Amino acid sequence: MNTRIKSKIASGFSLFEVLMAVAIIGILVAIVVPVLSGSNRYAVERDRRNAQEMTAVCMAAQAAGLNFVVPGDLPGTVRNILAGGAPANGAFSGQGFRATGLQESDAMRALSYLQINGNALEYTGAGNL
């Protein structure tokens, strides 16, 4: 009689190994998804802050007697704010008004949160989302 002893070779993964792999993938997904979804929210908040800063600079300059607003031309108004200026007379004569540290590309992305109303620049807060 020919008897063979069959050796049992383990093939595949054990249940524990599969569960550990699923748990690790779950943890990685839980970390990555909020980071990726938050990038758009960061851009929106950055553009809102830039629009608020440009509005504040424009209003302060108008109070000092310097007008950056170009009626009907929002991009032109923003370029004037970025270029800056100083009133010729008054209490703030020679005092510079401009949005410092703001690049033109960043300022132009903030246009959707701004509007010109009469001779004033206004922050709308709504944007074109």
C-alpha positions as CSV (number, residue, x, y, z in Angstrom):
1,M,0.0,0.0,0.0
2,N,1.3,3.3,-1.0
3,T,0.6,5.9,1.6
4,R,1.6,9.5,1.1
5,I,1.6,12.0,3.7
6,K,0.2,15.1,2.2
7,S,1.7,18.3,3.6
8,K,-0.6,21.1,4.2
9,I,0.8,24.2,2.7
10,A,-0.9,27.4,3.9
11,S,-1.8,29.6,1.0
12,G,-3.5,33.0,1.1
13,F,-3.9,35.4,4.1
14,S,-5.4,34.7,7.4
15,L,-8.5,36.4,8.6
16,F,-6.4,38.5,11.1
17,E,-4.1,39.7,8.3
18,V,-7.0,40.8,6.2
19,L,-8.7,42.6,9.1
20,M,-5.5,44.4,9.9
21,A,-5.0,45.5,6.3
22,V,-8.6,46.8,6.2
23,A,-8.1,48.7,9.4
24,I,-4.9,50.4,8.2
25,I,-6.6,51.4,4.9
26,G,-9.5,52.8,6.9
27,I,-7.2,54.9,9.1
28,L,-5.4,56.3,6.1
29,V,-8.7,57.2,4.4
30,A,-9.9,58.9,7.5
31,I,-6.8,61.1,7.5
32,V,-6.6,61.9,3.8
33,V,-10.3,62.6,3.0
34,P,-10.6,65.7,5.3
35,V,-7.3,67.1,4.2
36,L,-8.3,66.9,0.5
37,S,-11.9,68.2,1.0
38,G,-10.6,71.1,3.2
39,S,-8.4,72.6,0.4
40,N,-11.3,74.2,-1.3
41,R,-12.6,75.6,2.0
42,Y,-9.2,77.1,2.6
43,A,-9.2,78.8,-0.8
44,V,-12.6,80.3,-0.2
45,E,-11.6,81.7,3.2
46,R,-8.4,83.1,1.8
47,D,-10.3,84.9,-0.9
48,R,-12.8,86.3,1.6
49,R,-10.1,87.6,3.8
50,N,-8.4,89.3,0.8
51,A,-11.7,90.9,-0.2
52,Q,-12.2,92.2,3.3
53,E,-8.7,93.6,3.5
54,M,-9.1,95.4,0.2
55,T,-12.5,96.8,1.3
56,A,-10.9,98.0,4.6
57,V,-8.0,99.7,2.8
58,C,-10.4,101.4,0.3
59,M,-12.7,102.7,3.1
60,A,-9.8,104.0,5.1
61,A,-8.3,105.7,2.1
62,Q,-11.7,107.3,1.3
63,A,-12.0,108.6,4.8
64,A,-8.6,110.2,4.4
65,G,-9.6,111.8,1.1
66,L,-8.1,109.3,-1.4
67,N,-10.5,107.5,-3.8
68,F,-9.4,104.2,-5.3
69,V,-12.8,103.4,-6.8
70,V,-13.3,103.4,-10.5
71,P,-17.1,103.4,-11.1
72,G,-18.2,100.3,-13.0
73,D,-14.7,98.8,-13.1
74,L,-14.1,96.4,-10.3
75,P,-10.7,95.0,-11.6
76,G,-9.5,98.6,-12.1
77,T,-10.5,99.5,-8.6
78,V,-8.6,96.5,-7.2
79,R,-5.5,97.4,-9.2
80,N,-5.7,100.9,-7.7
81,I,-5.8,99.5,-4.2
82,L,-2.8,97.3,-5.0
83,A,-0.9,100.2,-6.4
84,G,-1.7,102.3,-3.4
85,G,-1.5,106.0,-3.0
86,A,-1.3,108.9,-0.5
87,P,-3.6,111.9,0.0
88,A,-2.1,115.2,-1.0
89,N,-3.7,117.2,1.8
90,G,-5.5,116.7,5.1
91,A,-4.6,115.0,8.3
92,F,-3.3,112.0,6.5
93,S,-1.2,113.9,3.9
94,G,1.6,111.7,2.7
95,Q,0.3,108.6,4.6
96,G,0.4,105.6,2.2
97,F,-2.7,103.5,1.7
98,R,-2.4,100.1,-0.1
99,A,-3.0,96.4,0.4
100,T,0.5,95.2,1.4
101,G,1.6,91.7,0.7
102,L,-1.3,90.9,-1.7
103,Q,-0.4,89.6,-5.2
104,E,-2.6,90.7,-8.1
105,S,-3.6,87.1,-8.8
106,D,-4.8,86.7,-5.2
107,A,-6.7,89.9,-5.4
108,M,-8.4,89.0,-8.7
109,R,-9.7,85.7,-7.2
110,A,-11.4,87.8,-4.5
111,L,-13.4,89.8,-7.0
112,S,-16.4,87.6,-6.5
113,Y,-16.8,88.9,-3.0
114,L,-16.7,92.6,-3.9
115,Q,-19.0,95.0,-5.6
116,I,-19.0,98.7,-6.4
117,N,-22.0,100.6,-5.1
118,G,-22.0,104.2,-6.2
119,N,-18.5,105.4,-5.3
120,A,-17.8,102.8,-2.6
121,L,-16.3,99.3,-2.7
122,E,-18.4,96.9,-0.7
123,Y,-17.7,93.4,0.6
124,T,-20.6,91.1,-0.2
125,G,-19.5,88.0,1.6
126,A,-21.5,85.8,-0.8
127,G,-19.2,85.2,-3.7
128,N,-19.9,83.2,-6.8
129,L,-19.6,79.7,-5.6
